Amino acid sequence: MLDALIVLIFVAAGAVIGYSGGELLPQDWLAANKAGNAPWMLLALGTLLGLGMGFAVRSVLRRAEDQIRQMPTDSLISRSAGLVAGLLVANLLLGPVFLLPFPSQLDFIKWLASLLASVLFGYLGMTLAEAHGRELLRRLNLARPVEEEPLVPTLPSRNKVLDTSSVIDGRVEELLSTGFLEGTIIVPAFVLEELQHLADSADSEKRTRGRRGLDILNQMQPKFASRMLIHDLNYPKLTTVDAKLIRLAQDMEAALVTNDFNLNKVASLQGVAVLNVNELANALKPRYRPGDWLDVRIVREGKENHQGIAYLEDGTMIVVEDGRDHIGEHVGVIVTSSLQTAAGRMIFARPQMPQSLAS
């Protein structure tokens, strides 16, 4: 209804302007050139131009409406404030210009200067607000008096943004099923595009990873339809998916779910809450202390000649002293020490039967 009204207004305006322009033509000129129907021709021309202008304005308004709907709230507020501030500065600067004496023939210069200044300062205000406004809003939101600081840590955001690595990993689905990952799960459209690009890759390994990620999302969609959201917000000015993920998490005040070590560090430096599934898995691994007894199967020899290597079900490596002679056998071992490395936890042990069995 609104679209039709916009088009009708421009059509009517074009018709009126065209016919009025024809009426203003000198009658002598019309008679001399036998152009008595000129007003009606200009009416038709004005109607066509108004129709074209109406459709053009309607298209521009629709695009602007879509952009405003997709724009984060803090970005909308900062841009609006920047536009108002720019227009106020333009009017303050133009005040002295309107007080200057101009000949009546040059009055149009004042209005032209007013129009150009309003457009220029309004655009500059929106640009500066886009660059720094949201950061200012965040700082104002965090700038509370010391006595108002909560006595307990703030709970993490209920919104979770998934990156490509966490989707391909697949453990997010299990975390959702068990209830350990709460809130709305946001899958950005540019992550889907990256998965599709991997699935279409000529490299077989990348193609397998991309298809696995798409299959996992297809499995999760019907199971968690009420909690999953495919978000279409994109950032054309940002060239990398990592930068877009961080920006989206900031705009939506959400936590970023990732297994990417470098993305984890960069996002943390920019103040984004990060949930790393690998760190969660390492934190949930059983803690074995010196003196604990384990039953393991030694699968290969270690770096030293007398060592054997075994693995727990969660992948934790166990270095067994004097275990080389027991390769392929199940052996009871006593934990002597453990070491946390960047790759995970490593346990050192020696063969020994538990006292209850030895007796």
C-alpha positions as CSV (number, residue, x, y, z in Angstrom):
1,M,0.0,0.0,0.0
2,L,2.8,2.4,0.9
3,D,4.7,1.6,-2.3
4,A,1.6,2.3,-4.4
5,L,1.1,5.6,-2.5
6,I,4.6,6.7,-3.1
7,V,4.4,6.0,-6.9
8,L,1.0,7.8,-7.1
9,I,2.3,10.9,-5.4
10,F,5.2,11.2,-7.8
11,V,3.0,10.5,-10.8
12,A,0.6,13.2,-9.7
13,A,3.4,15.6,-9.0
14,G,5.0,14.9,-12.4
15,A,1.7,15.4,-14.2
16,V,0.9,18.7,-12.4
17,I,4.4,20.1,-13.0
18,G,4.3,19.0,-16.7
19,Y,0.9,20.5,-17.4
20,S,1.7,23.7,-15.4
21,G,4.9,24.1,-17.4
22,G,2.9,23.8,-20.6
23,E,0.4,26.5,-19.5
24,L,3.3,28.9,-18.7
25,L,4.5,28.8,-22.3
26,P,3.8,32.0,-24.3
27,Q,0.6,31.7,-26.2
28,D,2.1,33.6,-29.2
29,W,4.9,31.0,-29.4
30,L,2.3,28.2,-29.2
31,A,0.2,29.7,-32.0
32,A,3.2,30.4,-34.2
33,N,4.6,26.9,-33.9
34,K,1.1,25.3,-34.0
35,A,1.8,23.6,-30.6
36,G,-1.5,24.1,-29.0
37,N,-1.4,20.6,-27.5
38,A,2.1,21.2,-25.9
39,P,0.6,21.3,-22.3
40,W,-0.9,17.8,-22.8
41,M,2.4,16.5,-24.2
42,L,4.3,17.9,-21.3
43,L,1.6,16.4,-18.9
44,A,2.3,13.0,-20.5
45,L,6.0,13.5,-20.2
46,G,5.8,14.6,-16.6
47,T,3.6,11.6,-15.8
48,L,6.2,9.2,-17.2
49,L,9.0,11.0,-15.4
50,G,7.1,10.9,-12.2
51,L,6.4,7.2,-12.6
52,G,10.1,6.5,-13.1
53,M,11.0,8.7,-10.1
54,G,8.4,7.0,-8.0
55,F,9.7,3.5,-8.7
56,A,13.3,4.7,-8.1
57,V,12.4,6.3,-4.8
58,R,10.5,3.2,-3.7
59,S,13.4,1.0,-4.5
60,V,15.8,3.3,-2.6
61,L,13.5,3.3,0.4
62,R,13.1,-0.4,0.4
63,R,16.9,-0.9,0.4
64,A,17.3,1.6,3.2
65,E,14.6,-0.1,5.2
66,D,16.3,-3.5,4.8
67,Q,19.6,-2.1,5.9
68,I,18.1,-0.4,8.9
69,R,16.4,-3.7,9.9
70,Q,19.6,-5.6,9.7
71,M,21.7,-2.9,11.4
72,P,22.6,-3.5,15.0
73,T,20.9,-1.3,17.6
74,D,24.0,0.4,18.8
75,S,25.1,1.1,15.2
76,L,21.7,2.7,14.4
77,I,21.8,4.8,17.5
78,S,25.4,6.0,16.9
79,R,24.7,6.8,13.2
80,S,21.5,8.7,14.1
81,A,23.4,10.7,16.7
82,G,26.2,11.4,14.3
83,L,23.7,12.6,11.6
84,V,22.0,15.0,14.1
85,A,25.3,16.3,15.4
86,G,26.6,16.9,11.8
87,L,23.4,18.8,10.9
88,L,23.7,21.0,14.0
89,V,27.3,21.8,13.2
90,A,26.3,22.7,9.6
91,N,23.6,25.1,10.8
92,L,25.9,26.7,13.4
93,L,28.5,27.4,10.7
94,L,26.0,28.7,8.2
95,G,24.5,31.2,10.6
96,P,27.0,34.0,9.8
97,V,26.7,33.2,6.1
98,F,23.0,34.0,6.1
99,L,23.7,37.3,7.9
100,L,26.0,38.5,5.1
101,P,24.4,41.0,2.6
102,F,23.8,39.4,-0.8
103,P,22.2,40.9,-3.9
104,S,18.8,39.4,-4.5
105,Q,20.1,37.8,-7.6
106,L,22.6,35.8,-5.6
107,D,20.3,34.6,-2.8
108,F,20.4,31.1,-4.3
109,I,24.1,30.9,-3.1
110,K,22.9,30.8,0.5
111,W,20.5,28.0,-0.1
112,L,23.1,26.1,-2.2
113,A,25.7,26.5,0.6
114,S,23.1,25.3,3.1
115,L,22.3,22.2,1.1
116,L,26.0,21.3,0.5
117,A,27.0,21.9,4.1
118,S,24.1,19.8,5.4
119,V,25.0,16.9,3.1
120,L,28.7,17.2,3.9
121,F,28.5,17.5,7.7
122,G,25.7,15.0,7.9
123,Y,27.8,12.4,6.0
124,L,30.9,13.2,8.1
125,G,28.9,12.9,11.3
126,M,27.6,9.5,10.3
127,T,31.0,8.3,9.2
128,L,32.7,9.3,12.4
129,A,29.9,7.8,14.4
130,E,30.2,4.5,12.5
131,A,34.0,4.4,13.2
132,H,33.9,5.4,16.9
133,G,30.3,5.6,18.1
134,R,29.7,2.0,19.1
135,E,33.0,1.9,21.0
136,L,32.0,5.1,22.8
137,L,28.6,3.5,23.7
138,R,30.3,0.4,25.0
139,R,32.7,2.5,27.1
140,L,29.8,4.5,28.5
141,N,28.0,1.3,29.3
142,L,31.0,0.0,31.2
143,A,31.8,3.3,32.9
144,R,29.9,2.7,36.1
145,P,30.9,3.8,39.6
146,V,33.0,1.5,41.6
147,E,30.3,1.0,44.2
148,E,27.9,-0.2,41.5
149,E,30.2,-3.0,40.3
150,P,28.5,-6.4,40.9
151,L,29.9,-8.5,43.7
152,V,29.6,-11.7,41.6
153,P,31.1,-12.2,38.1
154,T,28.8,-11.3,35.3
155,L,27.2,-14.4,33.6
156,P,28.3,-15.1,30.0
157,S,26.0,-14.0,27.2
158,R,23.2,-16.3,26.2
159,N,23.9,-15.7,22.5
160,K,26.6,-17.9,21.0
161,V,28.2,-17.3,17.6
162,L,29.6,-20.5,15.9
163,D,32.7,-20.2,13.8
164,T,33.7,-22.7,11.0
165,S,36.0,-24.8,13.1
166,S,33.4,-25.4,15.9
167,V,30.8,-26.4,13.3
168,I,33.2,-28.9,11.6
169,D,34.3,-30.2,15.0
170,G,30.8,-31.5,15.7
171,R,31.0,-31.5,19.5
172,V,28.7,-28.5,19.7
173,E,25.8,-30.7,18.9
174,E,26.6,-32.9,21.9
175,L,27.0,-29.9,24.1
176,L,23.5,-28.6,23.0
177,S,22.0,-32.1,23.6
178,T,23.3,-32.3,27.1
179,G,22.3,-28.7,28.0
180,F,25.9,-27.5,28.7
181,L,25.6,-24.9,25.9
182,E,22.6,-22.6,26.5
183,G,21.0,-19.8,24.8
184,T,20.5,-18.9,21.1
185,I,23.0,-20.5,18.7
186,I,23.9,-18.0,15.9
187,V,25.3,-19.4,12.6
188,P,26.4,-16.4,10.4
189,A,25.7,-16.6,6.7
190,F,29.3,-15.9,5.9
191,V,30.3,-19.1,7.8
192,L,27.8,-21.1,5.6
193,E,29.5,-19.5,2.6
194,E,32.9,-20.6,3.8
195,L,31.7,-24.2,4.5
196,Q,30.2,-24.3,1.0
197,H,33.5,-23.0,-0.5
198,L,35.3,-25.8,1.4
199,A,32.8,-28.4,0.2
200,D,33.4,-27.3,-3.4
201,S,37.2,-27.2,-3.0
202,A,39.4,-29.3,-5.3
203,D,41.4,-30.4,-2.3
204,S,39.9,-33.7,-1.0
205,E,40.7,-32.9,2.7
206,K,39.0,-29.5,2.6
207,R,36.1,-30.9,0.6
208,T,35.6,-33.6,3.3
209,R,35.7,-31.0,6.1
210,G,33.3,-28.7,4.4
211,R,30.7,-31.4,3.7
212,R,31.0,-32.7,7.3
213,G,30.3,-29.2,8.6
214,L,27.2,-28.8,6.3
215,D,26.0,-32.3,7.3
216,I,26.3,-31.4,11.0
217,L,24.3,-28.2,10.5
218,N,21.6,-30.1,8.6
219,Q,21.4,-32.6,11.6
220,M,21.3,-29.8,14.2
221,Q,18.6,-27.7,12.4
222,P,15.6,-29.9,13.0
223,K,16.7,-30.9,16.5
224,F,17.4,-27.3,17.7
225,A,15.1,-25.3,15.4
226,S,13.9,-23.1,18.2
227,R,17.4,-22.2,19.3
228,M,19.4,-22.0,16.0
229,L,19.4,-18.7,14.0
230,I,21.0,-18.3,10.6
231,H,22.0,-14.6,10.7
232,D,22.3,-12.7,7.4
233,L,24.2,-9.7,8.7
234,N,27.4,-9.2,6.7
235,Y,30.3,-6.7,6.8
236,P,31.4,-6.0,3.2
237,K,34.2,-3.7,4.4
238,L,35.8,-6.6,6.3
239,T,37.7,-9.0,4.2
240,T,38.3,-12.0,6.5
241,V,35.8,-14.3,8.1
242,D,37.6,-14.0,11.5
243,A,37.2,-10.2,11.5
244,K,33.5,-10.6,10.6
245,L,33.0,-13.1,13.4
246,I,34.6,-10.8,16.0
247,R,32.6,-7.8,14.8
248,L,29.3,-9.8,14.8
249,A,30.0,-11.0,18.4
250,Q,30.7,-7.5,19.5
251,D,27.6,-6.1,17.8
252,M,25.3,-8.8,19.3
253,E,27.2,-8.9,22.6
254,A,27.5,-12.6,22.1
255,A,30.1,-15.2,23.0
256,L,32.2,-16.7,20.2
257,V,32.4,-20.5,20.0
258,T,35.6,-21.6,18.3
259,N,38.5,-24.2,18.2
260,D,40.8,-21.8,16.4
261,F,43.7,-21.0,18.6
262,N,44.6,-17.7,16.8
263,L,41.0,-16.5,16.6
264,N,40.7,-17.3,20.3
265,K,43.6,-15.0,21.2
266,V,42.6,-12.1,18.8
267,A,39.0,-12.2,20.0
268,S,40.0,-12.2,23.7
269,L,42.3,-9.2,23.1
270,Q,39.3,-7.3,21.6
271,G,37.1,-8.0,24.6
272,V,35.0,-10.8,23.1
273,A,34.0,-13.7,25.3
274,V,35.3,-16.9,23.8
275,L,34.2,-20.5,24.5
276,N,36.8,-22.9,23.2
277,V,35.6,-26.5,22.9
278,N,39.1,-27.9,23.1
279,E,39.8,-26.1,26.3
280,L,36.6,-27.4,27.7
281,A,37.5,-31.0,26.7
282,N,41.0,-30.6,28.3
283,A,39.4,-29.2,31.5
284,L,37.0,-32.2,31.7
285,K,39.7,-34.8,31.3
286,P,40.3,-36.9,34.5
287,R,43.1,-35.6,36.7
288,Y,45.4,-38.4,37.6
289,R,47.8,-37.9,40.6
290,P,50.9,-39.8,41.5
291,G,50.0,-43.1,43.0
292,D,46.8,-43.7,40.9
293,W,46.6,-47.0,39.2
294,L,45.6,-47.5,35.6
295,D,45.1,-50.4,33.2
296,V,46.5,-49.5,29.8
297,R,47.5,-51.2,26.6
298,I,51.0,-50.3,25.4
299,V,50.9,-49.7,21.6
300,R,54.4,-48.6,20.7
301,E,57.8,-47.8,22.0
302,G,58.8,-44.3,23.2
303,K,61.7,-42.0,22.4
304,E,63.9,-43.7,25.0
305,N,64.8,-47.4,24.4
306,H,63.1,-48.6,27.6
307,Q,59.9,-46.6,27.3
308,G,56.4,-47.7,26.0
309,I,53.5,-45.5,24.9
310,A,49.9,-46.0,25.8
311,Y,46.7,-43.9,25.3
312,L,43.6,-43.3,27.3
313,E,40.2,-43.3,25.7
314,D,40.2,-39.4,25.6
315,G,43.6,-39.4,23.7
316,T,45.8,-38.6,26.7
317,M,49.3,-40.1,26.1
318,I,50.9,-42.2,28.8
319,V,54.7,-42.7,28.8
320,V,55.4,-46.0,30.6
321,E,58.9,-46.5,32.0
322,D,60.3,-50.0,31.2
323,G,57.2,-50.6,29.0
324,R,59.0,-51.5,25.8
325,D,58.9,-55.2,26.6
326,H,55.2,-55.1,27.0
327,I,54.2,-53.6,23.6
328,G,50.8,-55.1,22.6
329,E,50.0,-56.1,26.2
330,H,47.6,-54.8,28.8
331,V,49.6,-53.7,31.8
332,G,48.7,-52.2,35.2
333,V,50.7,-49.0,35.8
334,I,51.2,-46.6,38.6
335,V,51.1,-42.9,37.8
336,T,54.4,-41.1,38.8
337,S,53.8,-37.6,37.4
338,S,51.9,-35.6,34.8
339,L,52.8,-32.7,32.5
340,Q,50.4,-30.2,30.9
341,T,51.6,-29.2,27.4
342,A,50.1,-27.1,24.6
343,A,49.0,-30.3,22.9
344,G,47.3,-31.7,26.0
345,R,48.2,-33.5,29.2
346,M,50.9,-36.2,29.3
347,I,51.1,-38.8,32.0
348,F,54.2,-40.7,33.2
349,A,53.9,-44.1,34.8
350,R,55.7,-47.3,35.6
351,P,54.4,-50.9,35.4
352,Q,53.1,-52.2,38.7
353,M,50.2,-54.4,39.7
354,P,47.8,-52.9,42.3
355,Q,48.5,-54.1,45.9
356,S,45.1,-55.7,46.2
357,L,45.9,-58.0,43.2
358,A,49.5,-58.5,44.3
359,S,48.4,-59.9,47.6
